[in-house]
Amino acid sequence: MPRSEEAPPDKRFEEHFMTGRLELDARLYYCGRERCQPGHQYGPTMRDHYLIHFVVSGKGTFKTDGCEYALQAGDCFCMFPNRPASYRASETEPWTYYWVGIGGKLAPELLRAAGFSPQSPTAAQPAPEAAAGLLLQLFGTFLAERREARAPARRQEGSEAYVARAVKFIEQHYQSKLTISLIARHVGLDRAYFTKLFHARTGAAPYEFLLRYRMEKARLLLSRTSLPVRIIASSAGFGDAAYFGKVFARLQGMSPTAYRNRP
């Protein structure tokens, strides 16, 4: 995550956050598209939900559980929850892909039906255009659901509904590139008014709340796993491991490694 709260715009990168439901208890968290630069790498990191990618052009590699997969247009790959992974665009034919993040109790069944498993995290699709069209259809459907979901919150009296919606959004998307402006837009409020309202209801500024939540997740990973600190930093929403170390030391009074090794 960048050190500043706001990230610069990138015309190659689009991400859209959702709160819709596929059916029953499978949730679409976000979806988007990225046209990568040559050699662009994401990770190593891990997520607490499923993250499916569909390659529409170009080539790249995907690494997880000690295996490396060479992928190209028409291939799909999936990051499974709590399993470190990384992927890298080709230096000569960098890929463009769509992605969908899903979770919920029904998500494992949907992934199995699509042919994905931790032992087989990639799949080839014979009709890339059709699969890309399906992803775009899902994207449009959940944009509509998101707009509809905002309306009831606007009609509710009091500030609790806005703050509760913001807190839920942070809890679902803390691993992503969140900004306060994005959270404010999600709940349908002006950024300045949202910040004031959030602080009045929680006693913390939105960014402070987000930072504390990320730190809570980082402490859990340090205590319960042996993952390298750089992967924990990324998995908790900090793109920069050095920045994570400084913030952790400031808030905890010790380095991440010292916290892990404490008696």
Secondary structure, DSSP 8 states (H G I E B T S, - for coil): --SSSS----TTEEEEE---EEETTEEEEEEEEEE--TT-EEEEE--SSEEEEEEEESEEEEEETTEEEEEETTEEEEE-TT--EEEEE-SSSB-EEEEEEEESTTHHHHHHHTT-BTTB-EEE-S-HHHHHHHHHHHHHHHHHHHHHHHHHHHHSSSSHHHHHHHHHHHHHHTTS---HHHHHHHHT--HHHHHHHHHHHHSS-HHHHHHHHHHHHHHHHHHH----HHHHHHHTT-S-HHHHHHHHHHHHSS-HHHHHH--
